[in-house]
Amino acid sequence: MATLSITTAWNETVELVRREAALLLPVSFLLLALPSALMEAAAPQPGATEVSPIWLLLFLVAMLTGFVGNVAISYLALRSGVSVAEALRRGVSQLPSLLGAVVLVGIAFLFLFIIAAIVAVLIVPGAMSAAESGATAVPALIGAVLIAILIVLPFGLYIGARLMAMTPIAAVEPGNPFELIGRSWRLTEGHVWKLIGFLILIGVLIGVLRIAIGAVAGILFALVAGPIEPGSTSLWLVIVVMAIVNMVVAAYLTSLVARIYAQLAGDNETHKIFA
């Protein structure tokens, strides 16, 4: 079993992003941060009963470019001397396999949540009658949904840790969706608890970072350019700031996961970038 040091992976990531920022950051901005920012700008307003076709289109574009961008960044983080064009071609070529793997995992999670929801509705008094009547705001039904989420969460963390390496695997190894899932499952064997801890820590840190920067930017821009309202200058400025934050976060996080994969895979080629 390969050894795994998150600290080593982080140090490599910092050095990689510092040295290859001119390659990594544009890919992260154009394929990850920008589509997400446009999707956020077109998001339905609170209370809206219909979803805009433009938002649905932007959601689809953001999802597909996100897959391509993550594979491209992983490829740049794992292979020395490659160009952005080569990385993008790799991302496009591996899109069907990675998308298929994510769909398979998503279907499994859906079935798991349905089972958890059924169990929760059965054990929470009043939830079954509320579900049968079609009421959605009944406290019993809301409590059942929360219980279902709590049931699924540990499984989600476990499966997320086991399948964390799928994107870097897609970047540098051939394989269909089933092979990507199986390869990641084998590589993470024996490191599950460390990877779960990593997922929790990184999730908390990124969440706090985004909330803090978003709150500060919102206050400053509201003071300078007026209230944050749909279509306002303040809102657009906040979206731009958060797009920049997401660009940096995505470049670091995707590269970090790629460097974790490099340790787990034990492939000498993945280490040449630091030779």
Secondary structure, 3 states (H helix, E strand, C coil): CCCCCHHHHHHHHHHHHHHHHHHHHHHHHHHHHHHHHHHHHCCCCCCCCCCCHHHHHHHHHHHHHHHHHHHHHHHHHHCCCCCHHHHHHHHHHCHHHHHHHHHHHHHHHHHHHHHHHHHHHHHCCCHHHHHHHCCCCCHHHHHHHHHHHHHHHHHHHHHHHHCCCHHHHHHHCCCCHHHHHHHHHHHCCCCHHHHHHHHHHHHHHHHHHHHHHHHHHHHHHHHHHCCCCCCCHHHHHHHHHHHHHHHHHHHHHHHHHHHHHHHHHCCHHHHHHHC
